[in-house]
Amino acid sequence: MAQPNILILMVDQLNGTLFPDGPADFLHAPNLKALAARSVRFANTYTASPLCAPARASFMSGQLPQRTRVYDNAAEFASDIPTYAHHLRAAGYATTLCGKMHFVGPDQLHGFEERLTTDIYPADFGWTPDYAKPGERIDWWYHNLGSVTGAGVAEITNQMEYDDEVAYHATRKLYDLARGHDERPWCLTVSFTHPHDPYVARRKYWDLYQDCPALDPEIGPIAYDDHDLHSQRLLDACDHTAFGITPDDVRRARRGYFASISYIDEKIGEILEVLERGRMAEDTIVLFVSDHGDMLGERGLWFKMSFFEGSARVPLMIAAPGWSPKRLDAPVSTLDVLPTLAGLAGLDIGGLAPWIDGEDLAPLAAGTGRRGPVPMEYAAEGSQAPLVCLREGRHKLVLCDRDPPMLFDIEADPHELANLAADPAHQGALATLTAKARARWDLASYDAAVRESQARRRVVYEALRNGAYYPWDYQPLQKASERYMRNHMDLNVLEESQRFPRGE
């Protein structure tokens, strides 16, 4: 059987609790709802790390941040770490990235043969946190709650300009693939920056949520002193005392976020329509995923950077030949994407198995197979030491050497309001998960590695900003002299080769 094509549709900061079985009913997302109807829907999918660059490096490599050493949004993703793009390219696939992947460092391809756009965020070490200065805010790049108070309508923004460009280049690439200029199977990764804040949307999408029933969070703000210590640090990192967030601010921010989902849904619809019109849909696996979630004002928290469900859970839907559409509730991970794609493409990555933290989801999709606990890590801004998390069955455990443990029963307490770690009735679950966590992680060594990485990068960044500066940001190569009609081409051959379909 011929190897299938692969289309990966990735979004940024999409809260997985809004995808209990495809998009929630109140979301105006017809294209994603149609995709869900033909997909295996993994309702409890967790990010490997609730921050962009660590999450994406782990998604691409199937390895946790402790292995990739991408601890934060300014940590280099090393060129010797194989990604799904490397594996597929080695097996004969044409591999293309269109959009965001937040690679840090001089390698801006990581196995992709071509990249159609630049990234939206910087590729250097400038956003390095500093564990040596606990509690310090780095105001020029840290999140703050201005994204909440500034929510509203705009017809163009930095983020919209980027995603408009991503969608254009993705559809153009699909037309090229349909025209058969490259006979190889292909993997096209299309990665948008929405619905990541700021919570701003075009009027046509904003108006869809005039009477939305979900504009108020289910769990309102929690007093600062009643938050766990990590949540207090996140509030401090977001400069929460500088902003008086009102209920109307919250509703406008959530409305802008939901509207941004509808904006992205329309972009995804354009891409899937071209896939269909290019007559490639039947031979193409479609995978939809986000890098991490957004708390959206639940508990008074915003953005990501925590292991609570809104931040750590993401949507994952896979429509693949031979896979029967269904909802699966077993906890899974974005780490599982690489081994799953390898299995679907018929690749053997067994030699790397000891260093892959994910599992092939095909047995689970087929109704068999059992998984170990789902691991997560976080070691970036708003933390003062690495945090780790395990989700297994109904329980979630969070450990950090700076904080008391947190244990939640997600089935009985989906909003994670009751920390059971000190409850005598749950000491068995606490002991079992703690033992599994201690077997996986040495938190003291992890902390030392993060501090060393941060210190090295601060020296390098300051040095490279002196004198002549050569940016690592990806510069897309546009060969204008090879597009449309030029005088080294035969017009008759050009017009015929660029037409699809031919002969109709």
N, C-alpha and C positions, 0 to 999 in steps of 0.2 A: 504494500500500500504506500502511496506517495506520502511524503511528510506533509503535515498540515501547515498552512500559514498560521501566524499568531498575531493578533491585534490586542495590545494591552492598552487599556484606557485608564489612566491614573489621574486622580484629583487630589487636592491638597486640603487637609484639615476638615474632612467630612466625617461628622459624628456618626458612628456606627449604630447608635441606639435609634437613629432615624430610619434605619434599614432593618426592621425586625424580620421582614420577608420581602425584600425589595423595598422601594421607597414607601415611606409612610403614606397613608391615604390622603393626608392634608397637603402633601407636596405635589406641586404641578410639575411632574416629571414623566411625561408620557413615553419618552424614548427609553428611559431607564426602567420604567415599568414593563415595557414590551420586552426589553432584554432580560429582566428578571423572570418573566414568564417562560423563557426558554433556557434558563440557567439553573445550575446547582447553586443554591443560595446558602452561604455559610453565615448563619445568623450571629454567631459569637466568634468573630475574628478579631484578633488583637495585633496591634503593632508590635514590632520588636523593641521600639523605643519611641516615646511620645514627643518626638522633635524631628524636624524635617530631614536634615542631612544624615543623622544616625539611622533614622527609619528607612531612608531610601537606600543607603549602603547595605543595610541588612536585607531589605527586600530584594535587592539585586544579587546578593551573594549567598543568601541563606544562612548567614552567620550573624550572631549577636554582636553588639558593639565591642564587647570585651575582646573578640577575635579581630574585628575589622579595625579597631582602634579609632573608629569614627565616633568619638564620645559626644561631640557637640557640633554646632553649625559652622565651626572653623577648623575642624580636624581633617587632616589629609586622608583621602581614600587611596590606599596604596595600589600601585599598578599591578602588583603580583597576586592580587586577590581575584580569583575567577568569578565572573558574574554570569547570569543566564545569557547575556549577550556573547560572552566568550564561548560558552558551551555550544550555543546554537551556531555561531559563526564557524567554529571548528568542524561542525557537522554539515556545513555547506549552506547555511542560511545567510541571506542578506539581512543585516541587522541595522536598523535605523532608529534614532531617537529624535522625536519632535517635541520640544518643550523642556520643561523643568526637570532636573534631577539633583541639583545642588551638589555637584561634585566639587570638592575642595582639593586644590593642588594642580600641578601642571598637566596631569592626565585628565582631559575633559571628554574622553570617549569610553574608556573602560569596557572595551569589547565591541562597541558600536562601530560599524563601518563608516557611517555618516551621521551627521547631526545637522538638522535643518534650521535650528534657531540657536541663538545664544541662550544663556540662562537668565532668570530674572533676579537672582541674588549673587553676591560676589563669591569668587572662587579662592580668595586669599585667607590669611589667618587673622583678619581684623576683628572677627566676632568671637575671639577666644575668651571664655570666662576665666575667673581667677579665684581658685579655692584658697589662695594665700590671703585674700581680702574678703572674708565672709561677710555677707550682707551689703557689700558695695554695689550700687547700681551703676551701670555703664550707659548713661542716658541716651547717647547718640544712636545706639542700636537695640537696646532692650525694648521689649514690648511695653507699652503703657496703655491705660484705659481710654486714651483718646480715640482708639478705634471704636469704642462703645459710644462715647458722647458725640462723636462725629458721624455716626451712622446716618444714612439717608440716600438720596437719589443723585446720580450723576450719569451723564451720557458717555463719558469717556474718563478713564483713570489709567494710571500706570498699569494696574493689573488687567484691566479690560483690553488695553492696547496689546499686552502680551498674549492673552488668550485668543484674541481675534487673529493674531499672527499665527499662533500655534494651529488653530483650526484650519486656516488657509493652507499652510504648508502641508498639513496632514492629508487634506483632501487632494491637493495637487500630487502628493506622493502616491496616493492610492490610484489616481488616474494613470500615473506612469506605470505602476505595477500592473494595472489592468491592460495596458497597451503591450505588455509582454516584452519590454525592453530587457528584462533580466529573467532568465528562465529558472532561477533558483527559488526554492521556498523562501518565504520572508517572515521576519518578525519586525513589526512596526510598533514602537512604544510611543504613545501620545500622552503627554503629561501636562495638565493644566495647573494654574496657580489658584483658581477659585475652587471652593467658596472661602478660602483663607481671607481673614480680615485684611484691610478695613471692610466694614459691613456696609458696602455701598453697591447699589445696583441701578441698572437702567430702569426708567419709568415703566416700561412695558412689563417688566418682571415684578417690580415693586407693587404694581397695582393688582397683581394676582393674589396678593396676601392681605387685601383690605380687611377682610373679616376672618382671618386665619385663627383657628381655635388654639393654636400652640404658641402664641406670642409671649405668654407668661411661662417661666420655668415651673416645673412641677415642684421643685424644692427651692424655696426662696433663700435670700441671703442668710448666712450664719454669722453670728458675732465673731469678731476676730479671735477673741480668747477661747472660743469654743471649737475653732478649727484645729486639726492636727498640725504638727509643727511644720511639715513640708508645705501644707496649704498656706500657712502663715508666711513662709518664706516666698511662696509664689505671689501672694498679695503684695508683699514688700517689693518684690522684683518688678511688679507691674505698677508701682508707685500709686497704690490704691488711695492713699490719704490725699493725694492731689486732685482727686476727681470725686465729685458728689454724684454718684450714679443714682438716677431716679428710676422708678418703675417704667416711665415712658422711654427713657434711654434704653432700658433692657428690651422693651418691646420693639423699638426701632432697630436695634442691633440684630435681634433675632429675625425681624422681617427682612432686613437687608441680606442676612445670611441665607434665609430660605429663598429669596429672590435670586441670589447668586447660584443656588442649586438649579433653579429653572433656566438660568442663562447657560450654565454648563450642559444641562440636559439638551438644550437646543443645539449646542455645538456638537455634542455626541451624536445627536440625530443626523446632523449633516454628514458626519463621518460614516455612520452606519449606512446611510442612504447611498453614498458613493461606493461603499463596499458591495452593496446589493446591485447597484447599476453597473458596477464593474464585473459582475458575475463571479465574484470570489467568495461570497458569503458561505456557500455550502462547504467550502474547503478550508474555512478559517475558524480557529479557536478565538473566541472573544473573552477577555478577562477584564473585569472592572474592579478597581481597588482604590483605596486612599492610603496616604502615608500614615496619618494619625487622625485624631478627632479634634473636637472643640467643646469645652464645657458649656458655652453658650449661656452663662449666667446662672447655671445650676449651682446651688450652695453659695452664690455670690462669686464663683470662679469663672474665669474666661480663658480662652485659648487652650493650650495643651499642657505638657510638661508634668502631668501627674498620671497615676495609674487608675484614677476613677474612670468609670465606664465611658462617660462622654468624651474623655481625652484619649483613652487607650483603645477603645473599640472602633473598628472601621468596617465599612462594607466590603464584602468580597463575593463576587458572582462570576461563575465560569460557565460559558456555553461552549461545549466541545462535542464533536462527533462521537456518538456512542454513549454520552452521558445523559441520563434521563433527568429532566427538570424536577427539582425537589428542594425542600428546605431541610437543612441539617443544623442541629443545635449543639453538637459537640464543639467545645472550644478548639479553635485552630489559630494559626499565626500567619502573618505576612512572610515569615521565614519559610513557609511551606511552598511558596510560589516557585522558587527555583527547582526543587526536586519534582514538583508536579509538572512543570513545563518540560523538564527533561524526560519524564515518563511519557507524556503525551507525544513528544517528538521522537520517541524511541532511542534516546541517548543513554549511554552507560556512564554514570558519574560515580560508580562505586568506589573508585580509587580515592575519591575525596570524601567519602562517607564519614570518616572520623571527625572531619572538621565542618560538617554541615549540621546546623542546629535545627533545621526544619525536616519535615516528613512529606512524602508523596501523599497527596489527598485522594488519589484515585481509589484506593481500597475503601476509604470512608464514603466516597461518592457512590461506590458500587454496593454499599451496605455491609461491608465487612471491615475488619481491621480495627485496632484500638491504639490510642495515642497516649504518650506520656503527658505530663503537665506542660502548659504553654508558658514559656519564660519571657520576661521583659526586663529591660534595664534602662536607667536614666542617670546621667552624670553631667548635666549641663547647667545653664543659668537657672537660678532659683534653688539649686541644691548646694550643699556644702560638703557632701560625700556621696558616693554612688548609692542609688536606691535600686533594689531588685524586686521582682514580683513573680509569683507563680499563680496561674489559674488552673485548677484541676477540679473536674466535677462541678460541684456547686460552690466551692470555696476559692477565695483569692487571698493570698498572703503577700504582704509588703514588708520588706526588711531594709533597714539602714542603720549603720553603726551609730548615727547621731540621734536616732529616734526610737521610741518604743515600737514593737511590732504592731501591725494592723492585720486583722483577719476578718473577712466578710463572708457571709453566706449570700451569694448573689441571687439564688432562687427565692429565699425567704425575704431578702432585703435588697431589692434591685437598686435602690438609691444609696446603698452603702452608708447608712446612718448609724449602724450599731457595730462598733469595733468589738469583736468577740475574743480578742487575744487574752483578756484577763478573765473570761467567763469560764468557770470550772466545768461547765457542761461541754465545752468545745476544746478542751486541752488535747484530746486525741488527734483531732484534725490539725491543731496547731503544731503538735510534735511531729506528725507525719510530714507535713509540708515543710516545716523548718529543717528537718533532716534532709529532705530532697534539695532544699535551697543551699544548705551548707555543703552538700556533696558537689554542687555545681559551682558555687562561688566562694572565693576567699576575699571577703570584702576589704580587708586591710591591704592586701596586695593590689586589688583593683583600685583602691583609693590612691595608692602610691603611684601606680601607672598613669592615672589621670593627671595627678599633680606634675609628674615629670613631663608629660606631653604638653600641658599648658605652659609650663616654664620654658620649654624649648621653643614653642611656637611664638611666644611673646618676644623672645630675642630675635628670631628670624624675621618676624613681621616688621619690627622697628628698623632692622638693618635694611630690608628690601625697600622701605619707603624713603631711604636716603639715596641721593644720586639718581641716576637714570632708572626709571621704573618700567618694567616689562610686565604687563598684566597676564594673569593666567586665564582670564575670562575667555570663553570660547568665541572665536570670530568666525561666523559662518562664511564659507567660500561661495560666492555667487558668480558663476561663470556666465556672465551675460552674453559673451561672444559665442556660446554654445546653445543659446535659447532662440526659439522662433526661427526665422529664416536668415541665414548668413551665406556669403558667397563661396564658402568651401563646401556647401551642401548642394544636393540636387533637389530642386523644389518639388519635383514629382514624387521622389522617394520620401521626402520629408512629409508632405501632406498625407500620403498613404500611411506611413508608419505612425503618425501622430493621431490618426483617427481610430476611435473605438466606439462601438463595434464597427467592423469593416463589412462592406457588402450588404448593408441594409438600407 
